[in-house]
Amino acid sequence: EGSTQGTTVTFVWDYNLGPGQSYNVSASWDYYADHPHSRDYNGYPPVRIQNLSVAEWTSALPGALFGHWHWCVDVVEAGVVVAKSNCSGFWLQPN
């Protein structure tokens, strides 16, 4: 079985924010039925990080949710989403 300990992942986003802008990140596990922990983690909520203004940040993801994840970025100004990134994927393989 996979580890249920958290796995630290560092994300980096190359951006050009305007004055008064920040960004929000959402990372979601791509559920699939054959995953050994699918019954326990079906519907696992996305990891959300809000009001970022730095290019690099670290988040702990559940080690049991190895496999494919995707992440997206929304640029926010005055509480309103003014731009959305294309989503990118990554594979989580804890040691």
N, C-alpha and C positions, 0 to 999 in steps of 0.2 A: 504494500500500500504506500501511497505517497505521504510525504511528511505533512503534518497539519500545522507545523510551525510557520510563522510569517517569513516571507522572502522579500528582501529589500530590492527594489528596482529603481534605478535612476533614469529619469526622462529628461530629454533635452529638446527644446523647441527653438528654432531660429525664427525670430520675429522682428517686426518693426511696429511697436505700439505708438499710437498718437498720444497727445496730452490727455490726461484723464481716463485713459483706457487701461484695462487689466484683462486677464483671460482666465477662463475656467477650463478644466480638463475633466474628461470622463473616460475611465478605462473599464471595459466590460469583458468578462470571461465568455468565450463562445461555447456555450453548453452543447454537449453532444451525448446521446443516450448511452453509448458504449464506454464512456469514461467511468473508471472504477468508483468515483465519488459522485456520480450524477444524481443519485437519489438524495444525497445529503445536501448538495449545493445547487440543485435545480432552482432557478430563480434568484441566484445570488445577486444582490444589488450591485450596481456599478460603483466603483470607487470614484468619488467626486472631490475635486480640489478646486476651490474658488478664490478669486481675487488675487491671482498671481501676477507678479511683475518681473520676476527673475527668469532667466533662460533655462535653468536647471533645477529640478526638484526631485526628492526621493519619497517613495511611498512603499509601505509594506503590503504585499499581496499574500493571500493564503497559499501556503506551499502545496496544499492538496489540490489546488486548481491549476495544475500544470497543463500545458497545452496552449492553444491559440487564444490570444486576447486581442482586442482592438481598442484604440484610443483616439479621441477627437478633441479638438480645441474650439472654443467659442470666444471671440473677442467681445468684451463688454464695455459699454460707455454709458454712464449715468443709469446703470441698472438694466440697460437694454442690450440685447445681442445685436451687434452691428456687422459681424462677419463670422463665418464658420469655416473651419479647415476641412480638407478631405480627411477621412479617417485613415489611420495607419495600423498595421498589425504587427504583433510580435509573438514569439513563442516563449513561454515561461517554463524553464526546466530547472527546478531547484536541485541543489547538490545534496 
